[in-house]
Amino acid sequence: GELHPLYALTLTKIGRVSCNKGEYAKALHYYLQGEAIRKTSVGESHPEYIIILEYIGSAYTKLGEYTKALDYYLRREVILKTTAGESHPQYASTLDNIGEVYSVLGEYTKALDYYLRCEVILKTIVGESRYKYADTLTNIGNMYFQLREYTEAIDWYQRYEAITKTSFGESYFGYAISLGNIGNAYNELGEYTKALDYYLRCEALSKTNLVVSHPTYTYILLKIGNVYQKLGEYTNALDYYLRCEALSKTNLVVSHPTYTYILLKIGNVYQKLGEYTNALDYYLRC
């Protein structure tokens, strides 16, 4: 019958397959049926009921229905806190999920609170050398960045940088990203020389570990050009902007806003260098 736990399990399995196929609305349909049955048949404190709340929250997240996702994640947090305790890995994972949703909703202070709670737990139960812990440091740094607390952001980004360098090596993609993040924070603080140092290190690693057509590589070239321009080093800025334009022309349609922005930046630099004909050419292409 439909109230039997095996029926609920089957519904969940169908939901999981649908989710893996990217059919999130269909997955959600089956998850919600399974949740209703489990709530009646095994109760809200049962592990099978707790896990279905995560699946539902995840499906709503994939569908962009973040408020609904948050509701299920918060319900899961309350139950896990009571049944498994705050030191349980699944509890930490739920805090991370809640932080992620609050971040997407632009509620950065709330997101930060959950990420900080998650970090304390993960540091104790998995240690600082695990990917999940390192990722949480970045999430915290990102929230401080969004809150314009750039010095705090740098502190967390640098902790991430140190851990990834030691535990995973400089070829780890996340290590290069951390250098870019630190550069962004220094840039916002107006410390352009420090920002440039981190951007250049990021670019060197990205060039080695990524194909140069990767969007991240193009993005870092643009950042370096911007900093050189702020430092008044227009020839260096132009070099990076032109490299960025060449890659973007290959990888983007010429009507893309980013490509247009790059053309504008090149025009600005040519104008600063007194090369008005070249500047006009790029402005007209904008």
N, C-alpha and C positions, 0 to 999 in steps of 0.2 A: 504494500500500500504506500501512498504518498507520504505518510508520516514515518515510514521506516528509515532509520539512519542510512541504510544502503542506497535508498532512493536519493536522499540528500547528497550523499557522496557522489553518485552518478551525475547529478546536476552540477556539482562543483567541477567534476572532471570535464564535462562538456564546456563549462565556462572557461576553464583553463585552456582548453584547446582553441576555443574561439578567441581568447585573449592573445594566444601565441600567433594566431593568424591575423591579428590586428582588427578583429571584429569586436570592438569593445562594447558596443551597445548590446550585441547579442550575449556577450559574456556577462554583462551586468544583469540582463534578464534572468539568466540561470543562477547567478550568484544570489540575487534577491530571493528567488524561490528557495534556494538551499538555506539561506539565512532564516527565513520564516519557519521552515521545518525544524531546523536545529534548535531554534529558540524554544520551540515547544517540546521537542523530543529529548534533548540532552541538557538544555538550560544554558544560560549566558556565561557561566563560569567554565564551561567545557572547552578544552583546547580546540575542538573542531569548530565551535561557534566563534571563538576568538580569531581563528585564522580566516574565516569567511569575511569578517569585518575588514581585515586588511585587503583582501581581494576586491571587495566592493569599493573601498576607498581608492585603491589603485585604478580600478576601472573608471571611476568618476574623474580621477585626475587625468587619465588618458583622454577622456572626453571633454576636458576643459571645464568641468563642473566642480570647481574647487571648493565652493562652500559646502556642497554635499559630501565631497571627499573628506573635508575637515570634520564634519559631523561624525562620520564613521571612524576616523582615526582617533578622535577624542573619546568616543565610546570605548574603543579598543584600549586606549591608555588607562582609562578608569578601571576597567576589568582586570587588565594585566597587573596594575599596581596592587590590586587586592589579592589576586590569585597567585601571581608569580613573583611579585616583589620588584623593587626598583633596580635591583642588580642583575635582572634577567636580560640576556641579549635582545630578546624580542621587545622588551620595554624600551630599551635604547633605540631600537630600530623604529619604533612607533614615534618616539620623540623626534627622530630625524624626519620621518614622514610629515609630521605636523609642522615642523620648522620649514620644510620645503614648500608646503601649501601656503603658509603664512607669507613666505618670501614671494611667491608668485602673485599673491594678492596685494603685495606692496606693504604689508604690515611687518616692517623689518624689526621693530622692537620686540614684537611677540615671537617672530622667527628666531631672533637672537637668543631669547630666553630659552627656547626649546633646544637649540643647538648647543648652548652652554651646558644645559643639563645632560644632554646626550654625551658631550665630551667628557664630563666627569665620570660617567658610568663606563664608557668605552675604555678610558685610560686605565680603569681598575680591572676590567674583565678581559680585555683583549690585548692591552699594552700599546705602547706608542709606535711600534714597528709595523702595525697592520694597516692595510689600505684604508679600511673603514675609518679608523681613527684619524689618519692623515686627511682624508676627505672632509671630515668634520671640522678640522682646523681651517680649511679653505672656506667652508660654508660660513664659519664664524667671521673670518676675515672679510668675506663678501658682504655680510650684514653690516659690519662696522663701516665698510666703504660706502654702502648705500646710505647709511646714517651720517655720512661725511665726517666720521671720526677716523681720519686717515692714519694717524699715528698708531691707534689701536689696531687698525687693519694691517699695517705693516708688521706689527709684532706677531700677529697670528700667521700671516703669510710667511714670515721668516722662520717661524717654528716649523711650518709645513715644509719649507725649503730644506731646512737642516735634516729633518726626518727622512724625506724622500731621497736626499743625496746619500745619506748613510745606508738606508734600508733597501732602496731600489736602484740607485745609481743615477748619474746625470743623463743617461739615455732614456730614462722613463719620461714619457710624454708629459706627465703632470709636473715634473720638475721644471721644464721649460715654461709651462703655463704659470707656475708660481713666480718665476722671474719676471714675467710680463705683468703679473698682478702687483708685485712690489713696485715695478716701474710705474704702473698706473697711479699708485698711491703717492709716490714721490712727485709725480707729475702734478697731481692735484694740490700738493703742498707747495708747489713752485720750486721744488728742489730739482731743477732740470738736469744738472750734471749727474746726480745720483740716478735719476730716472733713465738717463741715456745709458749709463753703465749697465743697468739691469736689462734694458731693451736690447742692447748689443749682445749681451750674453745669451739672451733668449733667442735672438736671431741666429746666432752661430749654432746653437743646439738644434733649433728648428730646421735649419738648412741641412744639417747632418741627418736628422732623424725623420724628417718629413720630405715628401716630394715638394718642390718649390711651388707647385700649383695649388698646394693646400691653402684654404682661406686663412688659416691662422698665420701662415708665413707672410701672406700679403698684408694682413692686418698689422703685423709687427713692423714691416717696412714703413707703413704709413705712420705708425707711432714714432718711429725713429726720425722720419722726415719732419714731423711736427715739432719734435723737441729741438732738432737742429735749427729749425726756423725760429723758435722762441729764443734760442741762444744767439741768433743773428748769424749763424753759419749757413748762409744761403746756398753756397755751392754744394756743401754736403747734403743739405736738405733736398736740393734739386736732384742729386744723384739717387737718393732713395725714392723720391716721388716718381722719377722716371722708371725705375725698376718696378715700382708698384703699379704704374700705369701699364707697363708691358705685360705683366702677369694678369692684371685685371681685364685688359683688352682680350686676352685669350680665354679667360675663365668666366667673364661676365658679358652680358649683352651691353652694348655701348649706351643703352638708355637707362641702365641701372643707376640708382642714385649715388652709390658708392663710386662708380666710375666717373660720374659727373663731378663729384666732390674732389676726386684726385686731379682732374683736369683744372679745376678752379685753384687748387693749391699750387700746381705747377705754374699757372698763370701769375699767381701772386708772387712767387719766388722770382720768376723772370722779371717782373716789374721792379722788385726790390734790387735786382742786379742791373737794372737800367736797360734790359734787353726788351724794349717795348714791342717790337715786331713779333717776337716769340710769345710775349705775354698776350698780345692781341689774338694771335692764332689760337692759343688755348682757351681764352675767354670765349671766342666765337664758337669753338667746338663744344663748349658747355651748353 
